[in-house]
Amino acid sequence: MGTPRRADRRACPEGWLVLLRQRGVHLSGIARELGKDLSVVSRVNNGHRRSRMIEREIARRLDLPLSEAFPEWYEPASGARDVIASVMQI
């Protein structure tokens, strides 16, 4: 076994797809609105590629801060760490 990549820490990207679909959003729609190829948006969602613009849009559509939508790339704000810790203890 090799060293896990940073993207391996990410919550299941398929879970994000389910949440997006529940909100009536599809990666193809995000790609179209941003003028990007669907394959690029999909790779960003899966944590295999970086795009701040796409990451922000996916997080916005999920109604999550970047640090929760893409924890492999963004550190939570200090206040968010406390909230996350308290939720994890519940």
N, C-alpha and C positions, 0 to 999 in steps of 0.2 A: 504494500500500500504506500502510495506517495503522500506527500504533504497536501492537505486539503487546500483548494484554492479559496480565495476570499468569497467568491460567489457561492461556494458550498454552504456558507453560513446562512444563506438567505432562506426565508420562509418559502414554502412551496410556491413557485410562480403560477402553477395551475390554480392554486387557491385565489390568486389575484384575478385570474381570468374569470373564475366563478363570481367573485365580488363585482367585477366590472360588468359582467353579463346581467347580474341582478339589478344593476343600475341602468341597464339598457345601452351599455357602452361595449364596443368591440375594438380590439387592437387595429383592425382595418379602418375604423372610423377615426381613431387617433392618428394613424398614419396619413390618412387623406387630409385631415384638418391641418396637420403640421407640414404637409408636402414631403413626406418621407416614404420610403419603401416599407411595406409591411414586414419584410424580412428583417429590416433594421430595428423596427419597433419590437418585434418578437424577440430578437437577440438581446435588446436592452431589458425587456421584461424578464428574460431568463437569466440575466446577470452575466451574459457573455460579451457584452459590448457596452460602452459608456456613451451617453448623450445626456447632458444636463437638461436640455430642452425636453426630451422624451421622458426622462425620469421625473421631472417636475410635473409634466402633464399626467402621467400615470398616477403619481402620488395625489395630485389634485382630484382626479376622477375617483380615486379610492377614498378621498377625504382623510388622508393620512399625512403626517409630516414625512419629509424625505428620509429621516433617520429610521422610520418604521417601515416604509415601503422599500427602501434600499439600505438595510443596515450594514451591508458589506462595504458601502462607499461613504456613508454619512454617519457621523457620531451624533448621538442625541444631545440636545441642549441639556445643561445641568439640571434644570427643573424637570425636564422630560425623564431623565434618569430616575429621579425620585418617584415620579408617577409610575413608570414602568416597574420599578422595584416593588412598589406597594401593590400593584395589580398582580404581579407574579406571586406575592405572598398570600393572596386571597384564596 
